[in-house]
Amino acid sequence: PFHHEMAQCPTPPSYVLFYCDTPPASGGETPIILSSEVARYFRVEHKAFYEAVKKHGVRYVRVMPSEDDNSSPIGRSWKSTF
């Protein structure tokens, strides 16, 4: 899937940098895409669903652990985040 960095931020950064100190033997790519391209595709290719989302909105729910867990992709707890 595409990587949509900081999409939840009201003012996302102008630049996003990716760095890999030790590249994997294979794979490891992070495809990125402009938000405007995602929005256009959604609006044009999935018009009925787009209209439903526009009318009803969306709700994002993120379940976070109570303690930091560096072995998890989520990593930060709700305590550290908020």
N, C-alpha and C positions, 0 to 999 in steps of 0.2 A: 504493500500500500504506500501511497504518497505520505510524506512527512509534512505536516501542517503545523509548523513551529509557532507556539504562542498564540494560537487562534483565539483563545479565550480572553486575551488581553484587550482592553479598550483602546490602547495605543501601542500596537506592536512595534518592535524595533525596525529601523530602516534597513538594517543589515543583520544577517544571521550567518555565523561562521561555523563550520564543522571541522573537527580535527580528529585525526586518528594517529596515535603514537605508534601502534603496532598493527599493521593491516592484517586481516585474516588471509589464509591461504587461498580461499575462494569466497565469492559473495561479499557481503558487508556493505553493499551500496545503500545509500539513503536517497531515494528519488524525492525531489522536491517539485512543487508546483505553485504557481501564483494563485492566491485566493480568488482573484477576479476570474480566472479560467475555470476554477471549480464552480463558482457561482453561475457563470454563463452556461456551462455544461448541464448543471442541475436544472436551471430554468428552461433550457431548450429541450433537453432529452427526457426530462421527467416532469413535464408541465403539471400534471394533475397532483403529483406529490408535492411539487414546489408550491402550488397554490394552497394545498392543505397546510403545509408548514408556515407559509406566509400568514394564513388566516389564524391558525391555532398557536403558532410559535413552537419552540422546542425547549426542553428542559434537560440540562446536563447534570448527571449525578456521578460523583466520584467517591468511591469508598476508599478511605485511607486508614492505614493501621494506627493504633494508638501510640506506638513507639516507632522510632526510626529503625529501618531495616535495610542496611546497605546491600544485602543479597537480593533484594527485591527490585524489579524495574520501577515500581512506584517510589520506593526508597524512603521518602520523607513522610513522617507522621502528620496527622492533622495538627498536632501541637506545634511542630516545627514550621508548618506551612502557614498557620494562622496565628 
